[in-house]
C-alpha cells in the first residue's frame, strides 16, 4: 500500500465552484510539486483538478515531472468516459 495525496485534500487551494477563487489557485503542476515537496510519490487527480491533456504542453510537463520523480498517478472522478481515458 502507498500513501498518496488527492486533489480533494487541497480543494480550497484549487478552487471550489460557487465560492470565490483562491488568490493563487493550484494547477495540476503546482499540485504535483506540492505533493513532491511533502514526500508523496502517489497522487490522485480527481474531477476537481483533472489530469491535463498529455498531448498539450501542460500535460507533457506534468507527466515528465511525474516520471522523473517516480510518482504514480491515479485518475479518479465522476463522469469519466472511455474517450477521456484513451487520451
FENZI-V891663 format. One record per residue. N is the residue number from 1. RES is the residue in three letters. PSI is psi in whole degrees, 0 to 359 (NA if undefined). Layout:
BEGIN
n:N res:RES psi:PSI
n:N res:RES psi:PSI
END
This chain:
BEGIN
n:1 res:UNK psi:139
n:2 res:UNK psi:141
n:3 res:UNK psi:132
n:4 res:UNK psi:180
n:5 res:UNK psi:130
n:6 res:UNK psi:156
n:7 res:UNK psi:333
n:8 res:UNK psi:338
n:9 res:UNK psi:336
n:10 res:UNK psi:32
n:11 res:UNK psi:316
n:12 res:UNK psi:335
n:13 res:UNK psi:340
n:14 res:UNK psi:319
n:15 res:UNK psi:137
n:16 res:UNK psi:120
n:17 res:UNK psi:140
n:18 res:UNK psi:0
n:19 res:UNK psi:159
n:20 res:UNK psi:141
n:21 res:UNK psi:153
n:22 res:UNK psi:156
n:23 res:UNK psi:316
n:24 res:UNK psi:84
n:25 res:UNK psi:143
n:26 res:UNK psi:129
n:27 res:UNK psi:182
n:28 res:UNK psi:317
n:29 res:UNK psi:318
n:30 res:UNK psi:322
n:31 res:UNK psi:315
n:32 res:UNK psi:315
n:33 res:UNK psi:321
n:34 res:UNK psi:312
n:35 res:UNK psi:314
n:36 res:UNK psi:318
n:37 res:UNK psi:340
n:38 res:UNK psi:15
n:39 res:UNK psi:8
n:40 res:UNK psi:140
n:41 res:UNK psi:21
n:42 res:UNK psi:129
n:43 res:UNK psi:149
n:44 res:UNK psi:120
n:45 res:UNK psi:108
n:46 res:UNK psi:185
n:47 res:UNK psi:349
n:48 res:UNK psi:347
n:49 res:UNK psi:77
n:50 res:UNK psi:155
n:51 res:UNK psi:128
n:52 res:UNK psi:153
n:53 res:UNK psi:118
n:54 res:UNK psi:340
n:55 res:UNK psi:346
n:56 res:UNK psi:171
n:57 res:UNK psi:313
n:58 res:UNK psi:314
n:59 res:UNK psi:322
n:60 res:UNK psi:315
n:61 res:UNK psi:316
n:62 res:UNK psi:309
n:63 res:UNK psi:322
n:64 res:UNK psi:317
n:65 res:UNK psi:315
n:66 res:UNK psi:315
n:67 res:UNK psi:311
n:68 res:UNK psi:322
n:69 res:UNK psi:359
n:70 res:UNK psi:37
n:71 res:UNK psi:128
n:72 res:UNK psi:144
n:73 res:UNK psi:127
n:74 res:UNK psi:143
n:75 res:UNK psi:124
n:76 res:UNK psi:159
n:77 res:UNK psi:169
n:78 res:UNK psi:148
n:79 res:UNK psi:22
n:80 res:UNK psi:139
n:81 res:UNK psi:160
n:82 res:UNK psi:321
n:83 res:UNK psi:315
n:84 res:UNK psi:316
n:85 res:UNK psi:330
n:86 res:UNK psi:334
n:87 res:UNK psi:NA
END
